[in-house]
Structures are given as C-alpha cells and as structure tokens.
C-alpha cells in the first residue's frame, strides 16, 4: 500500500463523530479526520476536544448522504435511471448539495454538484428548470451564490428562447423582484444573442418585461437566508485556487 493509501486508512481509523441530521436527528457516524480533510469549517467545529456529536438541523438527510459518499469516493455518481422523474429529483438534490457546499465552504463538492447539474439534470433538458427552483435558490443564498445563479439564469434564457419553447417570459415576470436577477438575465441574453439571429424579437420581449410595473417596483427585496446554525460566518472566497467554483460569466 502506498503512502496515500496508508494516510487514507489512518483517516478512516480516526476518532468518529455522530452527525445528527435534519429535524428528526437521523444519525450518521463518520471519522472526524475524513470530515476535517474535506472542509476547513468542519475541521474547526471538530477541533473541540471531546466533541462526539454534531447537530446539523437544517441539512437534509439525502444531501448529507451525498456528502459522506463524496468524502469517501471523491466524486458524485449520477443516478442510473435517466427518466424525467429521477432527473427532477436529482436536480433538486444537486441544487441542495451545491448550497450545502456553499454553506460549509467546500468548493470541490460545489464543482461536482455543478457538473451533475450540467451533465445530468438541467442542461440536457432545460425544461426541467422550474420557477420554484429559481425562487428557492435566491431564498437560500440571499446575495451570495453567484455561480449557481448564473447557471440557472443561462438555462432559463435558453428555455424561453429555444425553438418550440412552451413557456413564456410572462410566466416568470415576478422573478424580476429577486435582487440581481435581471442583471444576470441581460448578461445571459447577450450571450444568447451571439448564437441566435432573431434578435429584435428577443430584445422586445425582455424590454417589455423591464418596462412592466413588476420590474419598476422591484427595488432591493430583502430575502431571508436560511443557513445552518453551525455556519454563521462564511469565509470570503479566494479566486483562482484549486477547486474554485466553476466560472460561468
């Protein structure tokens, strides 16, 4: 066994901690060193001597299971069934996984969750993106989470402008009240126009939305951010380091 293998074995043999997940406090036992290796936030939390339990009441059990498997395998395995039902469930789980990585400052996990969203959830089927997904992301992330928001808006623009689109911009008009949403729409629309010819029609629809009362009255809406109680402070992101979140601008 090589040195890396020996180090991994020692990690697995380290003292364990019991994670109590969600409102039902479902228990998952994990080696402390494994969590500390993957997340500086967890490392700080677990540095307290004698700590045997860690409560994560606002983390979903499914998300925690994805994270623990990722800690062991260092990748997220996509679902075997590509059907729409499973795609929808996988989309929601990967959005929650990305947000979990954001809250605990685990950029590599966010990268993998983003890759799953692109490869297996929404990019292949842009109609899988729903209005509720967008409001959910903004509510959970507040003014943060720019990379995920950029991806979602790009997919929304594609969904509305693709030939044969079944949804219209009017169905999403109230989203203009979300802080920063329209700015991202314009950036994504500019990218879309570089690939599509009927620019006048595209511009007209978005201009009508901009001039609507919904947008005019949409001044900075305060959005409640629901963050796990153990992560009250988010470290400032450091650009261009290994594992940095995928850039979509």
ABEGO torsion letter per residue (X at the ends): XBAAAAAAAAAAABBBBBBBBEAAGBBBBBBAAAAAAABAAAAAAAABBGBABBBBAABBAAAAAAAAAAAAAGBBBBBABABAAAAAAAAAAAAAAAAAAAAAGBAAAAAAAAAAAAAAAAAABAAABBAAAAAAAAAAAEABGAAAAAAAAAAAAAAAABBGBABBAAAAAAAAABBGAAAAAAAAAAAAAAABABAAAAAAAAAAAAABAAAAABBBBBBBBBBBAABABBBBBBBGBBGBBBBAX
